[in-house]
Amino acid sequence: MNCEDIVKIYLDSLKEKFAYEATDSGCIIYTPYLDPSNDPLSVLVEKNGDNYRLSDMNQALGYLFLHG
């Protein structure tokens, strides 16, 4: 098995582990990855005219700060 096969198998298995929740302005995508509290890391997606705004709701910055 080569690296390309391994990546394909990994990405195919992730499809089933993502979840989403509709909001008034878009949706929240819940990833299979967990924060230190074992809560899923999430991405907020909001439509703004012809553009989309993606936000991790400052989760990444907060955890980077905690780790120096």
Biopython code that builds the backbone (N, CA, C, O; Angstrom):
import numpy as np
from Bio.PDB.StructureBuilder import StructureBuilder

atoms = [
    (1, "MET", "N", (0.858, -1.180, 0.000)),
    (1, "MET", "CA", (0.000, 0.000, 0.000)),
    (1, "MET", "C", (0.901, 1.239, 0.000)),
    (1, "MET", "O", (1.858, 1.307, 0.771)),
    (2, "ASN", "N", (0.602, 2.214, -0.857)),
    (2, "ASN", "CA", (1.422, 3.421, -0.912)),
    (2, "ASN", "C", (0.731, 4.564, -0.150)),
    (2, "ASN", "O", (-0.401, 4.418, 0.310)),
    (3, "CYS", "N", (1.416, 5.681, -0.027)),
    (3, "CYS", "CA", (0.896, 6.820, 0.741)),
    (3, "CYS", "C", (-0.415, 7.346, 0.166)),
    (3, "CYS", "O", (-1.312, 7.719, 0.923)),
    (4, "GLU", "N", (-0.540, 7.381, -1.141)),
    (4, "GLU", "CA", (-1.767, 7.872, -1.769)),
    (4, "GLU", "C", (-2.970, 7.016, -1.356)),
    (4, "GLU", "O", (-4.049, 7.545, -1.089)),
    (5, "ASP", "N", (-2.782, 5.707, -1.305)),
    (5, "ASP", "CA", (-3.862, 4.807, -0.875)),
    (5, "ASP", "C", (-4.231, 5.057, 0.586)),
    (5, "ASP", "O", (-5.409, 5.066, 0.943)),
    (6, "ILE", "N", (-3.225, 5.259, 1.420)),
    (6, "ILE", "CA", (-3.461, 5.497, 2.848)),
    (6, "ILE", "C", (-4.244, 6.788, 3.054)),
    (6, "ILE", "O", (-5.189, 6.827, 3.843)),
    (7, "VAL", "N", (-3.853, 7.843, 2.348)),
    (7, "VAL", "CA", (-4.556, 9.125, 2.458)),
    (7, "VAL", "C", (-5.994, 8.990, 1.982)),
    (7, "VAL", "O", (-6.900, 9.529, 2.618)),
    (8, "LYS", "N", (-6.226, 8.290, 0.891)),
    (8, "LYS", "CA", (-7.581, 8.098, 0.370)),
    (8, "LYS", "C", (-8.449, 7.349, 1.381)),
    (8, "LYS", "O", (-9.589, 7.743, 1.629)),
    (9, "ILE", "N", (-7.927, 6.290, 1.956)),
    (9, "ILE", "CA", (-8.684, 5.526, 2.959)),
    (9, "ILE", "C", (-9.001, 6.403, 4.160)),
    (9, "ILE", "O", (-10.122, 6.383, 4.668)),
    (10, "TYR", "N", (-8.020, 7.172, 4.614)),
    (10, "TYR", "CA", (-8.218, 8.060, 5.769)),
    (10, "TYR", "C", (-9.291, 9.104, 5.473)),
    (10, "TYR", "O", (-10.203, 9.289, 6.278)),
    (11, "LEU", "N", (-9.201, 9.785, 4.340)),
    (11, "LEU", "CA", (-10.175, 10.822, 4.003)),
    (11, "LEU", "C", (-11.572, 10.242, 3.789)),
    (11, "LEU", "O", (-12.562, 10.865, 4.173)),
    (12, "ASP", "N", (-11.663, 9.067, 3.186)),
    (12, "ASP", "CA", (-12.965, 8.422, 3.010)),
    (12, "ASP", "C", (-13.605, 8.099, 4.354)),
    (12, "ASP", "O", (-14.820, 8.223, 4.507)),
    (13, "SER", "N", (-12.802, 7.687, 5.324)),
    (13, "SER", "CA", (-13.352, 7.350, 6.645)),
    (13, "SER", "C", (-13.803, 8.595, 7.404)),
    (13, "SER", "O", (-14.681, 8.507, 8.263)),
    (14, "LEU", "N", (-13.219, 9.743, 7.102)),
    (14, "LEU", "CA", (-13.600, 10.985, 7.801)),
    (14, "LEU", "C", (-14.977, 11.495, 7.391)),
    (14, "LEU", "O", (-15.643, 12.161, 8.183)),
    (15, "LYS", "N", (-15.416, 11.198, 6.173)),
    (15, "LYS", "CA", (-16.687, 11.717, 5.677)),
    (15, "LYS", "C", (-17.834, 11.445, 6.634)),
    (15, "LYS", "O", (-18.695, 12.302, 6.836)),
    (16, "GLU", "N", (-17.851, 10.279, 7.212)),
    (16, "GLU", "CA", (-18.945, 9.875, 8.093)),
    (16, "GLU", "C", (-18.844, 10.489, 9.486)),
    (16, "GLU", "O", (-19.809, 10.438, 10.248)),
    (17, "LYS", "N", (-17.708, 11.063, 9.829)),
    (17, "LYS", "CA", (-17.481, 11.554, 11.188)),
    (17, "LYS", "C", (-17.750, 13.045, 11.345)),
    (17, "LYS", "O", (-17.712, 13.560, 12.462)),
    (18, "PHE", "N", (-18.022, 13.743, 10.252)),
    (18, "PHE", "CA", (-18.374, 15.153, 10.323)),
    (18, "PHE", "C", (-19.883, 15.272, 10.506)),
    (18, "PHE", "O", (-20.646, 14.468, 9.970)),
    (19, "ALA", "N", (-20.306, 16.275, 11.264)),
    (19, "ALA", "CA", (-21.734, 16.538, 11.450)),
    (19, "ALA", "C", (-21.947, 18.031, 11.237)),
    (19, "ALA", "O", (-20.987, 18.802, 11.241)),
    (20, "TYR", "N", (-23.195, 18.443, 11.051)),
    (20, "TYR", "CA", (-23.471, 19.861, 10.879)),
    (20, "TYR", "C", (-24.807, 20.216, 11.524)),
    (20, "TYR", "O", (-25.662, 19.366, 11.773)),
    (21, "GLU", "N", (-24.938, 21.504, 11.779)),
    (21, "GLU", "CA", (-26.159, 22.052, 12.373)),
    (21, "GLU", "C", (-26.479, 23.351, 11.639)),
    (21, "GLU", "O", (-25.625, 24.230, 11.516)),
    (22, "ALA", "N", (-27.708, 23.464, 11.155)),
    (22, "ALA", "CA", (-28.113, 24.691, 10.467)),
    (22, "ALA", "C", (-28.289, 25.823, 11.470)),
    (22, "ALA", "O", (-28.748, 25.608, 12.592)),
    (23, "THR", "N", (-27.915, 27.043, 11.047)),
    (23, "THR", "CA", (-28.144, 28.245, 11.846)),
    (23, "THR", "C", (-28.914, 29.235, 10.980)),
    (23, "THR", "O", (-29.140, 28.979, 9.797)),
    (24, "ASP", "N", (-29.316, 30.358, 11.556)),
    (24, "ASP", "CA", (-30.049, 31.368, 10.797)),
    (24, "ASP", "C", (-29.229, 31.942, 9.636)),
    (24, "ASP", "O", (-29.779, 32.322, 8.602)),
    (25, "SER", "N", (-27.899, 31.998, 9.823)),
    (25, "SER", "CA", (-27.067, 32.634, 8.807)),
    (25, "SER", "C", (-26.146, 31.665, 8.071)),
    (25, "SER", "O", (-25.313, 32.101, 7.276)),
    (26, "GLY", "N", (-26.273, 30.370, 8.313)),
    (26, "GLY", "CA", (-25.407, 29.393, 7.651)),
    (26, "GLY", "C", (-25.468, 28.059, 8.359)),
    (26, "GLY", "O", (-26.534, 27.456, 8.484)),
    (27, "CYS", "N", (-24.306, 27.598, 8.824)),
    (27, "CYS", "CA", (-24.277, 26.332, 9.555)),
    (27, "CYS", "C", (-23.003, 26.235, 10.385)),
    (27, "CYS", "O", (-22.058, 27.003, 10.207)),
    (28, "ILE", "N", (-23.011, 25.267, 11.296)),
    (28, "ILE", "CA", (-21.832, 24.924, 12.086)),
    (28, "ILE", "C", (-21.438, 23.519, 11.685)),
    (28, "ILE", "O", (-22.260, 22.603, 11.704)),
    (29, "ILE", "N", (-20.172, 23.353, 11.320)),
    (29, "ILE", "CA", (-19.648, 22.038, 10.966)),
    (29, "ILE", "C", (-18.851, 21.527, 12.163)),
    (29, "ILE", "O", (-17.916, 22.180, 12.626)),
    (30, "TYR", "N", (-19.235, 20.354, 12.654)),
    (30, "TYR", "CA", (-18.536, 19.721, 13.770)),
    (30, "TYR", "C", (-17.566, 18.687, 13.206)),
    (30, "TYR", "O", (-17.968, 17.770, 12.489)),
    (31, "THR", "N", (-16.295, 18.842, 13.534)),
    (31, "THR", "CA", (-15.274, 17.933, 13.030)),
    (31, "THR", "C", (-15.111, 16.752, 13.997)),
    (31, "THR", "O", (-15.603, 16.804, 15.125)),
    (32, "PRO", "N", (-14.430, 15.700, 13.565)),
    (32, "PRO", "CA", (-14.176, 14.581, 14.469)),
    (32, "PRO", "C", (-13.012, 14.840, 15.427)),
    (32, "PRO", "O", (-12.682, 13.991, 16.254)),
    (33, "TYR", "N", (-12.395, 16.011, 15.311)),
    (33, "TYR", "CA", (-11.250, 16.344, 16.151)),
    (33, "TYR", "C", (-11.732, 17.021, 17.424)),
    (33, "TYR", "O", (-12.694, 17.789, 17.400)),
    (34, "LEU", "N", (-11.062, 16.735, 18.541)),
    (34, "LEU", "CA", (-11.518, 17.196, 19.848)),
    (34, "LEU", "C", (-10.577, 18.225, 20.442)),
    (34, "LEU", "O", (-9.369, 18.201, 20.205)),
    (35, "ASP", "N", (-11.159, 19.138, 21.227)),
    (35, "ASP", "CA", (-10.364, 20.099, 21.982)),
    (35, "ASP", "C", (-9.953, 19.445, 23.310)),
    (35, "ASP", "O", (-10.322, 18.298, 23.560)),
    (36, "PRO", "N", (-9.203, 20.144, 24.157)),
    (36, "PRO", "CA", (-8.779, 19.547, 25.426)),
    (36, "PRO", "C", (-9.937, 19.133, 26.345)),
    (36, "PRO", "O", (-9.742, 18.318, 27.246)),
    (37, "SER", "N", (-11.128, 19.680, 26.129)),
    (37, "SER", "CA", (-12.299, 19.302, 26.938)),
    (37, "SER", "C", (-13.079, 18.152, 26.304)),
    (37, "SER", "O", (-14.162, 17.802, 26.774)),
    (38, "ASN", "N", (-12.538, 17.568, 25.250)),
    (38, "ASN", "CA", (-13.197, 16.498, 24.497)),
    (38, "ASN", "C", (-14.453, 16.945, 23.776)),
    (38, "ASN", "O", (-15.323, 16.126, 23.480)),
    (39, "ASP", "N", (-14.556, 18.225, 23.493)),
    (39, "ASP", "CA", (-15.636, 18.748, 22.667)),
    (39, "ASP", "C", (-15.137, 18.820, 21.229)),
    (39, "ASP", "O", (-13.956, 19.083, 21.000)),
    (40, "PRO", "N", (-16.017, 18.591, 20.258)),
    (40, "PRO", "CA", (-15.548, 18.637, 18.872)),
    (40, "PRO", "C", (-15.142, 20.051, 18.452)),
    (40, "PRO", "O", (-15.802, 21.028, 18.805)),
    (41, "LEU", "N", (-14.052, 20.145, 17.695)),
    (41, "LEU", "CA", (-13.695, 21.423, 17.093)),
    (41, "LEU", "C", (-14.707, 21.702, 15.990)),
    (41, "LEU", "O", (-15.089, 20.802, 15.241)),
    (42, "SER", "N", (-15.135, 22.948, 15.897)),
    (42, "SER", "CA", (-16.183, 23.269, 14.944)),
    (42, "SER", "C", (-15.804, 24.485, 14.103)),
    (42, "SER", "O", (-14.944, 25.286, 14.472)),
    (43, "VAL", "N", (-16.479, 24.591, 12.957)),
    (43, "VAL", "CA", (-16.267, 25.699, 12.037)),
    (43, "VAL", "C", (-17.624, 26.321, 11.736)),
    (43, "VAL", "O", (-18.552, 25.631, 11.314)),
    (44, "LEU", "N", (-17.732, 27.619, 11.954)),
    (44, "LEU", "CA", (-18.948, 28.352, 11.646)),
    (44, "LEU", "C", (-18.859, 28.844, 10.206)),
    (44, "LEU", "O", (-17.869, 29.465, 9.821)),
    (45, "VAL", "N", (-19.887, 28.570, 9.412)),
    (45, "VAL", "CA", (-19.944, 29.009, 8.014)),
    (45, "VAL", "C", (-21.126, 29.948, 7.868)),
    (45, "VAL", "O", (-22.267, 29.567, 8.129)),
    (46, "GLU", "N", (-20.852, 31.184, 7.447)),
    (46, "GLU", "CA", (-21.915, 32.176, 7.262)),
    (46, "GLU", "C", (-21.832, 32.730, 5.844)),
    (46, "GLU", "O", (-20.746, 33.044, 5.357)),
    (47, "LYS", "N", (-22.978, 32.848, 5.187)),
    (47, "LYS", "CA", (-23.036, 33.440, 3.851)),
    (47, "LYS", "C", (-23.203, 34.945, 4.000)),
    (47, "LYS", "O", (-24.059, 35.418, 4.747)),
    (48, "ASN", "N", (-22.377, 35.685, 3.282)),
    (48, "ASN", "CA", (-22.414, 37.141, 3.328)),
    (48, "ASN", "C", (-22.410, 37.639, 1.885)),
    (48, "ASN", "O", (-21.349, 37.849, 1.297)),
    (49, "GLY", "N", (-23.598, 37.825, 1.321)),
    (49, "GLY", "CA", (-23.697, 38.206, -0.090)),
    (49, "GLY", "C", (-23.234, 37.056, -0.955)),
    (49, "GLY", "O", (-23.770, 35.952, -0.864)),
    (50, "ASP", "N", (-22.225, 37.309, -1.808)),
    (50, "ASP", "CA", (-21.666, 36.267, -2.662)),
    (50, "ASP", "C", (-20.482, 35.554, -2.017)),
    (50, "ASP", "O", (-19.872, 34.680, -2.632)),
    (51, "ASN", "N", (-20.161, 35.920, -0.793)),
    (51, "ASN", "CA", (-18.995, 35.362, -0.106)),
    (51, "ASN", "C", (-19.425, 34.521, 1.087)),
    (51, "ASN", "O", (-20.566, 34.586, 1.546)),
    (52, "TYR", "N", (-18.477, 33.732, 1.571)),
    (52, "TYR", "CA", (-18.688, 32.946, 2.783)),
    (52, "TYR", "C", (-17.648, 33.339, 3.806)),
    (52, "TYR", "O", (-16.498, 33.616, 3.465)),
    (53, "ARG", "N", (-18.055, 33.361, 5.059)),
    (53, "ARG", "CA", (-17.139, 33.648, 6.166)),
    (53, "ARG", "C", (-16.989, 32.362, 6.958)),
    (53, "ARG", "O", (-17.981, 31.774, 7.388)),
    (54, "LEU", "N", (-15.745, 31.921, 7.155)),
    (54, "LEU", "CA", (-15.454, 30.735, 7.952)),
    (54, "LEU", "C", (-14.765, 31.173, 9.230)),
    (54, "LEU", "O", (-13.857, 32.004, 9.203)),
    (55, "SER", "N", (-15.195, 30.613, 10.346)),
    (55, "SER", "CA", (-14.603, 30.979, 11.625)),
    (55, "SER", "C", (-14.528, 29.757, 12.523)),
    (55, "SER", "O", (-15.440, 28.931, 12.540)),
    (56, "ASP", "N", (-13.446, 29.649, 13.261)),
    (56, "ASP", "CA", (-13.349, 28.583, 14.260)),
    (56, "ASP", "C", (-13.772, 29.115, 15.630)),
    (56, "ASP", "O", (-13.546, 28.469, 16.653)),
    (57, "MET", "N", (-14.389, 30.303, 15.638)),
    (57, "MET", "CA", (-14.890, 30.958, 16.847)),
    (57, "MET", "C", (-13.782, 31.132, 17.890)),
    (57, "MET", "O", (-14.001, 30.983, 19.092)),
    (58, "ASN", "N", (-12.575, 31.455, 17.384)),
    (58, "ASN", "CA", (-11.382, 31.710, 18.190)),
    (58, "ASN", "C", (-10.890, 30.507, 18.977)),
    (58, "ASN", "O", (-10.110, 30.669, 19.915)),
    (59, "GLN", "N", (-11.326, 29.305, 18.621)),
    (59, "GLN", "CA", (-10.846, 28.122, 19.332)),
    (59, "GLN", "C", (-9.353, 27.910, 19.130)),
    (59, "GLN", "O", (-8.626, 27.703, 20.101)),
    (60, "ALA", "N", (-8.886, 27.959, 17.901)),
    (60, "ALA", "CA", (-7.478, 27.668, 17.618)),
    (60, "ALA", "C", (-6.564, 28.669, 18.313)),
    (60, "ALA", "O", (-5.574, 28.274, 18.930)),
    (61, "LEU", "N", (-6.878, 29.947, 18.224)),
    (61, "LEU", "CA", (-6.051, 30.964, 18.851)),
    (61, "LEU", "C", (-5.999, 30.762, 20.361)),
    (61, "LEU", "O", (-4.939, 30.889, 20.974)),
    (62, "GLY", "N", (-7.132, 30.452, 20.953)),
    (62, "GLY", "CA", (-7.175, 30.216, 22.399)),
    (62, "GLY", "C", (-6.301, 29.041, 22.828)),
    (62, "GLY", "O", (-5.613, 29.118, 23.845)),
    (63, "TYR", "N", (-6.325, 27.964, 22.062)),
    (63, "TYR", "CA", (-5.515, 26.797, 22.416)),
    (63, "TYR", "C", (-4.042, 27.037, 22.141)),
    (63, "TYR", "O", (-3.187, 26.537, 22.873)),
    (64, "LEU", "N", (-3.732, 27.792, 21.098)),
    (64, "LEU", "CA", (-2.332, 28.149, 20.859)),
    (64, "LEU", "C", (-1.791, 28.994, 22.016)),
    (64, "LEU", "O", (-0.650, 28.814, 22.443)),
    (65, "PHE", "N", (-2.624, 29.923, 22.522)),
    (65, "PHE", "CA", (-2.207, 30.753, 23.644)),
    (65, "PHE", "C", (-1.923, 29.872, 24.876)),
    (65, "PHE", "O", (-0.937, 30.088, 25.581)),
    (66, "LEU", "N", (-2.780, 28.896, 25.125)),
    (66, "LEU", "CA", (-2.601, 28.019, 26.285)),
    (66, "LEU", "C", (-1.287, 27.233, 26.210)),
    (66, "LEU", "O", (-0.691, 26.907, 27.237)),
    (67, "HIS", "N", (-0.846, 26.935, 24.992)),
    (67, "HIS", "CA", (0.358, 26.151, 24.810)),
    (67, "HIS", "C", (1.604, 26.997, 24.583)),
    (67, "HIS", "O", (2.657, 26.474, 24.217)),
    (68, "GLY", "N", (1.485, 28.306, 24.800)),
    (68, "GLY", "CA", (2.633, 29.192, 24.709)),
    (68, "GLY", "C", (3.000, 29.536, 23.319)),
    (68, "GLY", "O", (3.955, 30.280, 23.098)),
]
sb = StructureBuilder()
sb.init_structure("model")
sb.init_model(0)
sb.init_chain("A")
sb.init_seg("    ")
for serial, (resi, resn, name, xyz) in enumerate(atoms, 1):
    if name == "N":
        sb.init_residue(resn, " ", resi, " ")
    sb.init_atom(name, np.array(xyz, "f"), 0.0, 1.0, " ", f" {name:<3s}", serial, name[0])
structure = sb.get_structure()
